[in-house]
Every structure is written in C-alpha cells, then in structure tokens.
Amino acid sequence: MKFIDLFAGLGGFHKALHDLGHECVYASEIDPTLQHIYKENWGLTPFGDIRKIVETDIDSIPPHDILCAGFPCQPFSKAGKQLGRNDTERGTLFEEIVKILEHREPDYFILENVPFIAKHDNEETWKYMESRFEELGYEVDHKNYSPHHFGVPQHRLRIFIVGSRKGLDHFQFSAIDEQTTLLADIKYFIDDKPENYKSLPKVNQMVLKIWQEFLSAIPEETKIPGFPIWGMEFGATYPYEWPYPYKMSAERLGEFKGNFGISLKGMTKKEQLANLPSYARTKKKFPSWKKRWIGYNRQFYKDNRKFIKEAVDQIAQLPHQSWQKLEWNVGDRERNIKNYILQFRASGVRVKNTDFFPSLVCTNTQVPIIGWKNRYITKEEGLKLQSLDGLRKLPEFDNAAFKALGNAVNAKIVKLIAEQLIQEPAQKELNGKEVLPEKERAKQSVA
C-alpha cells in the first residue's frame, strides 16, 4: 500500500512501514536539515510547511492508503505549556491532518503524540479529535505504549491513535499486548567500542565523585532516601510553613539559616533570598509535596550528620544548585553511582537502573550517561533506542542529532501496530464461506 509521512523527522513511520513492504509516496518535514537527512536515508525529499501546502496546493499530496503523522507534541506535553489546540503555531496542525484525511480519504491512519493529549482540557481535546475523525467515516481507537514494553529499554510512553474507514473489527490492541516482553537491559544496546563518543567532562566526573563519597559515608543499615536529596537543606532552618521566607522581614528571617546552614543574619532581604534554595524564593505558599521533602531532607541530615558532614561540605562547594541535588532511583541496589544510567538535570543528578533507560528528549542537556563507561550515549545508540538502527545519516552535531531522536517515533511500536491494522478484513461469501485476505491466501497456497 501507499503511505504518506507527515512531520516526518528521521522517518520512524517510514522505516516501520517500509519494513512491511509499503511505499512512501509523500513526506513533509519543516526542518531543512532533517529534510536533507530524510533524503539521504530514504531517497525522498520531504516537502516543507504542511500548513502552506494544505492551504495552497492540497492536490499535490498524492492519493494514498495510509496517513502517518507524529504531529508536534509540545502543545499537549506536560513539560510544555499545555496549550493544546490553543497553540496557534502548532496546536492547529491537527486540523491540517483532518483536511488531508477529508481530501484524500485514505483507508487508515496512524498518529503518535504524548499521552496527555487524551486528558488535555478535561478530555475535551480528545473528544473533539475523536468526533472529527468519526465525521470523516473513521472508526478510531488509541492506546499508550513505550519501547520498554517491547524489549527496548527506553521508558517513553506515547499515545498511538489508529483509524480505519473499513472499521476496526480486524484490529485489536490486545494482539499487540501479547507481544510485550520483559524489560531489556541497556547493556545489550550499547557499543563496546564506539567510533565516536563524548566523554563525561572532568567537572561532571568530580560531581559524581563527591556524591559517591556521600553514598559511601551512609551506614549500610541506613536506607538511602527514595525522595529527592536536596543538599541545600542540610543545616537549613528557614521556615517553610507559615510565614515562608518571601513573606518575612529581613530582621525576622535573619534569625534562621539558609543553604547548608549559612546564617542569614545581617543580610539584606535580597541577599537572604539568594542564599536560599531556588525553590524557596517563591512568592507563593510552598506546595505540600515540597514541604514534605524539605522536612524529610532535614530529618535525614539530623539523623546522619556525623557520617555525611564531610561529604556535605564538598557538595556545598558545587557551583550549581542542580548539582547539589541527587535523585537515587535504584532503591537498595549497590551503592556505586558508576554502575547506573545517569543524567544531569535541573532537578538534580538522576541515577537510574540499567533496565530503566530515560526517555530521549529533544534537548541535548539531558543526554543520558553510561556510568561505567564514563561517557554519554552515542547517536548510534540513540538510534537503537528508537528502533531506527541502520539509518545511514544523522545530523552532524550532537545537539541536533539528539533533538531529532527526541522527537522521533519508535519504529518498532509503529511496525507492531501497522501489522495488525493494515490488512483487508476477512469477508464472507454469499454462502457464508469465509474469504481470506490476499496475504492469508498466499500463505495457505505456499503451505
């Protein structure tokens, strides 16, 4: 069958459907660099802004059987502003998809987005989308999947929306569910001797060394906290209930201690706030979860001060508050920070087990680190995590490459869905005898 690939990116949909024997007859991608990359990988040059094409030359989009689109997720992402269809730049791209479906009437479509799209605006966004599809004669279904459900150790939950003008009696997500597997370990997806890789900078290695000293200083019988460890709270006494710092006078706040126990006495109010954790400078009341974690951290320090004080003094010297925070997400496993997958995030240094590889995101500042290799994952390893291994070409620079990988759709999941969706439903002859689809008849004739 013939398909089109909208918001094509690196071509995750293309790879999945190409592997199943389908032909791509049209692609659209607004990024000039990715247009070139797509041409290098697939031999087809994508057209540009789909909005302009739909508005001025919709007939240039050829007839096709399958429409594929991983339309921009930022309007609906929990990490974004969640403007949804009110995002005048990107939220309306859904309408362009609808116009193409209405104009060309393909038998099927497969869409991908962030799961929150189904809950956005009290589910009004999804109800609107579903009604638009049904108006065009499509039966619609959707389900959330992540690569780690299918043996690829990347936790990246996405919603997959399918539609068929032939109905969905032949399609069930449960058939795909049966192919889920146990979590795979990232150790099977990394290269022993990659040709091109980026080592972890010395300053980041120093941060990990200091946190390792912190972990090693905690008595074995003491559980490492599962809540975020906020080093700035070790020794701090500033109020976080009522009144909170912003509402207090400089004289009153001067009676307390800020980051790592620094005295706030004699400082101006501006100086006092600068010596508090960034999250404590808010003009609003602290949310309950924040107050809870502040309390947990202060109690942990009180209970373990004599063991961890030396390491905490080093943590206090780190130049960024994000480096002064640790997210230990590996429970009671071995207390060796280098054994795990690491990230330097705004929320802190995050530590994950090797069977929980974080989602590739469209920013190179959060590229995961392979702790025992002392390096970031490579672009080629990123391809494997999106089931795009084998692509010949990626953007040259790491920031552009990981942005593209972060925006890509996982080809393995699309392939599993397409295998179930894109087929002719079995029909009945007048005498009630079942007529199998062509693919099934071919299998039986060979047998």
N, C-alpha and C positions, 0 to 999 in steps of 0.2 A: 504494500500500500504506500501511498504518498503522504508525507507529513511536512508540516512547517514548524520552524523552531523560533519562537519569539523570545525576546530578551535573552538571546542565545548564550552569551557569556563564553565559557570554554567549550560548550557543546555537550553537557551531560545528557540532555534529552537525545541529542543526535547520536551519541555513542550507544545509548541503550537501544534505540530503535534501529540503528544501522546494524547492530549485532543480531537483531531479529530478522534482518533481511528487508527492512523497509527503506524507502528512498526519500531523502530530504530534497524538496523542490523549492524551498524558500527559507531564508533566515533573516532575522532582524536583530541588530545589536547597535546601540547608540555610541559605544566607546570605540573610537578609531583604532586604538591599539588592539583591542580584542577583535575588531573586525579583521585586522591583518592576521592575528593569531588563528582565528577561526578558518580563514582561507588557507593558511599553511597546514592546518591539521585535517581539514575536511574537503578542501578543493572547491569551496563555495564561498563567495564573498557576501557577507550579510549586508542588507540594506540598513539605512540609519534609523532616525527617529520614527517610530511606528505611528505616532500621532499625526505627523505630517503626511505620511503615506496613506493612512486611512482617510484623512481629510481631502487630499488632492488626487489620489490615484489608487483607490482601493482595488480597482480591476487589475492592477499589476501584481497583486497577490494571487498566485495561480490556484486553480482548483486543487483540493487535497482531501484526504480521507481522515487525517488525524491532525489536530491542532495541539501543540505543546507549548507551554509557557510557564516559566518560573518568574512571574512578574514581581517587581520590586517589593521587598518585604518591609522596608523601613517605615512606611506609613502605618503598619499594623504591629510592628515589633515592640515588645515590652522594653527593649533597650532604646527605642526611639521615642518620639513624642506621641505616638498612638493616635495620629490624626485621622488615619483611615482614609475613607473616601473624601474627607475634607482637605486632604493634602492636594492642593491644586496642581502640584508638579508631578506627583507620582500616583496618588490615590486614584486618579481618574483613568489610569492606564487599564484598569479592569474594563472600563467602558469600550476601549479600543478592541479588546478581546471579544466583547459581545458583538460589536459591529462586524468583525470579521466572521464570527460564527453565523451571524444573521445573513451575511452576504454570500458566503461560500457553502454553508450548511455541511460541514464535514460530519462524518458518521460519529467520530469520537473526539474527545479532548482529554488531556491530562494536564492538570495545573499543580503547581507547588508553591507553598508560602509558609509563613510562620504559623504555628498552631493558634496563636492568639487571634487570628483573623476570624475564627469561629465564635469567639467570645466578645469581640470588639463591640463597643456601644451596646452592651446588654444583648448581644447576639443579633442586633438589628442589621448589622453589616452582612452577616451570613444569610439572614432571611431574605435580604434584598438580592444578594447574589444568586441564591437558590431560585428565587422567583423569576429572575431574569433568564436563567438557564431553562427553566420549565416553560416559560413563554415561547422559547425558541424550539421546543419539542424535545428537550433532552431530559432523560432520567439521570439523576445525579446521586452520587454517594461520596463519602470522604472518610479518611482515617489518618491518624498520626503514626508516623514511622520514623525510626532513627537507624542509621547504619549499624549500630551495635546490636540491633535486633537480628541482624543477618550476618554476623561473624566479622564485621568490620569495626574495630574498636574506637569508633568516634561517636560520642554522645551528641547527637544533633537532631533533635526532634523537629519534624516538619509535617505539615498537613499536606496530604495528596488528595486532590479533588478529581474525580473522574466523571465523565458524562458520555452518554450514548443515545443517539437518535433511534437505535434499534432496541432500546430497553436494556435492562441490566439483569435479566433472568439468567444469563450465562455467566455472570460475573459475581464473585463473592470475595470480599476481603479475607474471609476465613481461610480460603485456599492459599492465600499468601501467608497468613499467620502460621500455617502448618510448616512453613519453610524457615521459621525463626530458629536460631541456633544459640548455643551457649556463647557468652562473651569471649571474644578473641583477645589475645594479649598483643600489645603494641610491639613486643619483641619480635613477633613474626612479620611485622610490616616495615621494620627499619632496615637500612642497609648497613652491613658491617664496615664496608669501606667506600663510602660515598665519594664521588669525584669532587663535588662542590658542596661545601658546607660552611656554616658560620659558627665559629666557636663562641662560647659564652664569654663576654668581656670580663677582664680581671676584676673590675669593681663589683660585678654581679656575683662572681665567684666568692669574693670577700663577704658579701651579704649572706650567702649560703653558709659559708664557714662559721660566721657568727651565730646564725640560727642553729647550726649543728651543735655548737658549744652550749647553746641554751637547752636543746633537747637532751644532750648528754648529761647535763647537770641535774635534770629532774630525776628524783629517785625512781628506781624501777617499779616500785609498788604504787607509785603515783601515776594516775592516768593522765595522758596528755589531753588537754581540753579539745573537745569537738567543736566548741564555739570559736568564733574568730578571736585570735590572740592579738590584743591591741596593746603593744608595749608601752604606749604613751600613758596608759592608765596605771602602770606600775609605779606607785608612790604618789599618784594624784589624789587630791581630796576635794577638788572643787565640787559644789553642789550640782546635781543633775536632775533633781526632782523639782521642787519649787522653793525659793526662786532659782532659776537657772542663770548661768553667767551673764547672758546678754541683758537680763533684767536687773542685775545687781550694780550697785555703785562701785567705783574703783576701791574705795575705802573698805567696803564690806568684802569684796572679792579678794582683797589683799590679805585677808585672814586665812586664805586657803593656798593649796599647792596645785600647780598645773602639770604639764608634761613631765613625766619621770620624777615628780616630786619637787620641781623647781618652785621656789617661793614667789608668790605674786605680789608680795608686799613692796610698796614704794614705786610700783609701775603705774603708768597711765593706763586708762581703760583699753586703749588701742594696743598697748604693749602686752597687757594681760591676755587679751583675746588671741594675740599672736603666739602666746606661749601655752595655748590650749590645743587639744586635738582639733583638726579642721571641722569635724562633725559636731564639736561642742560650741562653735561660734554662731550657731543658728539663732535667728530672731524668734523662732517658734519653740514651743514646748518639745522636749525630746519624746519621740515615739516610745511606746512601751518596750519594743524589742531592743532598742538602743539602750534604754535604761537597764534592761536585764543584762545585756552583755557587758556594760560598764561595771555593774555590780559583780558579775562573775569574774571579770579580769582582776578587779581589786582584791577580791577574796582569794583568788589563786595566788596572787603575789604575796598577800599576807601569810598564806599557809606555806609558801615555798621560798620566801625571800632569802633565807640563809643559804639556799642551794643555788639560786639563779642570779643573785645580785651582781656577780662579776660579769656574767653574760649580758645582763640587762644594761649595765653601764656601757657596754660596747654597742648595744642596739641603740641606745640614746644618742650615740655619735653619728649614726647613719644620716645622710643628708636629706632623705626624702621620707615623709611620713608613711608612704605606701610600703617602703622597705622595713618599716618598724612594726609591720603587721604580718601575721602568719595565719594561714588557713590550713590546718593539718587535717586533711580529709582521708586519712588512711587508718584511722582507728588504732587498734592495738598492734599493728604490724611493726616490723623492725624500725627502730628509731634512727635510721640512716637516710638523711634527706636526699642523698645522691641515688638512692635506689628507685626513685619515682619520677613521674612526669611533673614538670614544674612550669609555673608561669609567674611572671612579674606583672601584677595587675594593679589597678588603682585601689582595689580592696585589700591588697596585700600580696605576699608571696604565697601562692597556692600550691599545695602538694597533693597530687592525685596518684592513685594506684595505676599500675600499668595496664589494667583491664578497663580503665575509665579514662579514655583519652578525650580531652575537652574539645568542644566544637570549634572547628576552624571558623574564625570570624574575619570580617572584611577590614581588619586593621592589623598592621604588622607589629604593633606594640605588644600584642598578646600571643605571638607565635610560641607554641609550646616548646619546652626544653626537655631533652632526654638527659636526665640527671647523671646517669652512669657513663654517658658519652661526653658530657660537658659541652654540649652543643645544641643548637636549635634544630628542629626537624628541617629537612631539606624540602625544596619544592617538589622533588620527585616523590618523596614520602607523602607529601600533602596530596599528590595525585592519587596515590594508592588509597588514602583515607576517603577520597571522594569516588573511588572505583573508576578513576579515569586514567589509571596506569596504562602506558602505551602511547599517550599523546606525545607527538614529537616536539611540540613547541609550547612554550610558556612565556609570559612577559619576562624580559631580561632581568629587571630589578626585583629584588625580593619583596619590596613593599607592594608593587603592582601585582606580582605573582600571587601573594597570599591574599590580597584583596579579591582577586579573581577566584581563587579557590574558596574563599569565604562566602562568595556569592553563588558558587556553583551548586547544582543539584546533584545528588548522589546517583550515579548511573545504574548501580546495581538495584536500587529500590525501584527506579523507573522501569527497568527491564522486567522485574518480577511482576509489577503491576500491568505493564503492557502485554506480557504473555497471556495474562488472564483476560484482559479487556478486549484486545484487538483480535477478534475472531468472529466468524459467522455463527450465530446461534443455530443449533440443530433445528431443522424444520420438519414438519410432518407431511407425508403424502396424504392424498385423499383417503386411502385405505387404512391410514393410521400408522403405516410403517415409517420409522424414523429415517430421515435423510441426513447423513453426517456432513459436516463442513468439509470442504475440499481437502484441507490439511489432514483430517482424520481418515478420509477415504484413501488418501495416498499412503498413509501408514499401514492401513489394512491390506492394501494391494501388494505392498512390499512383503508383508508378513505371509 
